[in-house]
Amino acid sequence: MSNLKSSRIEGLHKMPPEARLRAVAQQADLKEEYVDVLSAAASGQITLADRLVENAISSMAIPIGIATNMIVDGQEMLVPMATEESSVIAAVCNSAKRCRSTGGFKTSTSGPIMAAQIQLVGATDPENVRLKVLERFDEIKEICDTVDPLLLKFGGGFRDLDIRVIDTAEGPMTIVHIIVDTRDAMGANAVNSMAEALAPRLEEWTKARSILRILTNLADRRVVRARAVWLLDEIGGEQVRDDMLSAYYFADADPYRAATHNKGIMNGVSAVVLATGNDTRAIEAGAHAYTARDGWYRSMSRWEKDADGNLVGILEMPMAVGLIGGATKIHPTAQANLNILGVKTADALARIIVSVGLAQNFGAMRALATTGIQKGHMALHAQNVALMVGATGPEIDQVANELKSIGKVRQDIAEEILARIRSEK
Ligand code: MEV
């Protein structure tokens, strides 16, 4: 347990970040070396951190690596990925290389359509409420479009209504979905503002009471699809292909396996989402909810063999990312990464992200169906374990190599190896 006497720090949010760090360090009785770590990590980024979040004291660097070999819709791509996990980027490079011979990834999309929900309660006639709202379609369109004239200027704006009466433990509720084309924005701000502007008018028209007014992350009208074909030779033959298909059927039938299979897909997806300053939680929530849309949790991807026996992978998922608004626009690292990608629209970015997810899934399934995941993973992990036990300079490689050669990447063994190396000096 921490020795903290109180979690209250008077006026913390008003202090400049350096003073804030001091105040936190004092309250938490933090060693000076940790203050130095946080202070150094903040270097150059603290003004930005202070602008992005409350009570900022530092920032945390996540490695950015480049996925090579990607071809998306005929276009060569270098894809920045932000992840702390070993093997993730290497797996994408490898999987993308193996499908270059068939042209890489082909994508399609349903367009940048987002929805916000307005919860209407307290009516004895929820179906009647539904109809009353639908009758106001034109007025609703006008209210929503007035909220964001800029969006309208860029060709976006209100598109449609979808109204559902749902059964809840509290009785039926009428849920109004406003459907909006958000163009190059992720769209949360636009649709939330529209929902908040519209709710009082809905109350007036229907006599129901509105409670929540918020976007849904189940962005099932903003779906992106990627597919790719891997030739038998690139996979390693029929047995590997069949075992990969078996791995897919396993994931599709068993939620315990699906969770891990899909986590692998999200390793790739979230890394590009983060590198471009987009909201990883929004994408993750949408992806998992979309996967369970039939009432059970299954594989996000689909795999089959084509008439020539090659392996075909398909990934279809909501991809609500933007190029404007939020950290995407104001985080210089996100801007730099978007420049590496060279994308000009949110749509283009979304297509790349889903392609990376598919590549990641191929890599994980192939590794799991053949040598297993530990071999590749542990080679990189060995370096981390060496660092964890305090190896420095050439000791890092020495400890890591020895761990790999005995095939056991464990902290206790790394400590013994390091102690031996040092005693031999
Ligand atoms: C590890 O981060 C991801 C995998 O577990 C994915 C999978 O099991 O498919 C390797």
Residues whose N, C-alpha, C, O or C-beta is under 5 A from the ligand:
A	BS01	MEV	T260 H261 K263 G264 A364 I373
